[in-house]
Amino acid sequence: MKDVNGELRYKDKIIKYVFNLNVMEAIQDEYGTLDEWGALTDGTKGEVNAKAIIFGFTEMINEAVDMKNDDEGTNDPHYTHKQVGRMITEIGIENAAVNMNKTIVDSTRVESKNE
């Protein structure tokens, strides 16, 4: 697994997010497995689950905040569940789900020795 970063544009700000083992652990704690959570967020079995989408993005965004704080010595606050819900509402839940799932697939893709 490798850290894969993404970003959302919200109210003229760029909000970074990352998927890594810390985020994976939080998702597993909340939903049991990444697969169970993924089934709720990919929309293949019906509508996407808003709570699962917001939870995943909140964890990914706040992990990026923590990494920035660690790297730059800043003390930026975490985003709340409701703040992230508003961001996703503005960019569209389907668009958010596609972007989030792509980030997760890219981070968990097994690399060949030639890559």
N, C-alpha and C positions, 0 to 999 in steps of 0.2 A: 504494500500500500504506500502511496505517496500523497503528500498534501497537494490538493488541487484547489485552486482559488477561483472564485467567480466574483461578479459584482452586479449589483442592482443600481439602477438610476432611480432616485426618489427625491422629488422636490429640489431639483438642481444639485443634489448631493450624490456622490458615488458611495454606496454601502458595500464594503467587501465582505465576502464570506468564504469559509474554507471547510472542506470535509477531510477529517483525519481520524485517528484512533480515538481521540477524546470525544469527538462527536459521535462516532460509531458506538462507543460505550454508553453514552447518554441515551441514544436511541434504543439500544438493547435493554437498558434498564427500564425504559418506559414501555416498550412494545414487545419485548421478548427476543425477537430476532430482527435483523435488518430486512430479511425477506418479508416478514409479517408487516413491518412498517412500510416497505416498498409497495406491497400490494394495496395499501391504503392510499399511497401517493401517486401511483402511476396511472390510475383511471382505467385499467384494463378490465376491472370487474364492476364497472359502473362509475358513478361520480367519484371524484377525488375527495378524500376526507380532509376537511379544512383544518381540523385540530392537528392532524398528523403533519400536514404541510407547514403550518405555522410553527409547530414544535421543532421540526427539522431545521427550518430556516433560522429560528431563534437560536438554536444551538450552534449552527454554522456561523451566523453573524457574530454572536458573542465570543466564539472561539477566535475569530479574526480580530475582534477587539482586544481580547486577552493577549494574543500574539503581538499585536502592535504595541500594547502597553509594556510587555516584556522587552521587546526589541528597542523601543524608543524611550522608555522610561516615563511614558505618559500615564495618565490615570483616567482615560475615557470611560464613561459609564456603559453598562450593558443596556441593551434594548429590551423592553418588556414584550410579553406575548401580544399585548394589544397594539403596541407600536409596530411590531412586525406584521401583524394582521392588516393594519392600515397600508403598509408598504405593498403587501401582496395584493390587496384589493385594488390599489392603483395600477399595478403592472399587469394584473389579471391572474387569477388562480391557475388557469391552464398553462399560461406562459411560465409562471413561476415553477410549476410542477415539472415541466419539461426541462427548464434550466437546472433545477436542483437535481433531478435524476441523471442528467447528463454529467454533472459534476461528480456525482457519486460513482457512476460507471467509469468515468475517466480515472478516478483515484484508485479504484479497486481493480482496474484492468491489469492482468498479469503481463509483465513485459517480457518479451523474448530476449535472448542474449544479444541479438542483433540490434535492439532498440537502444 
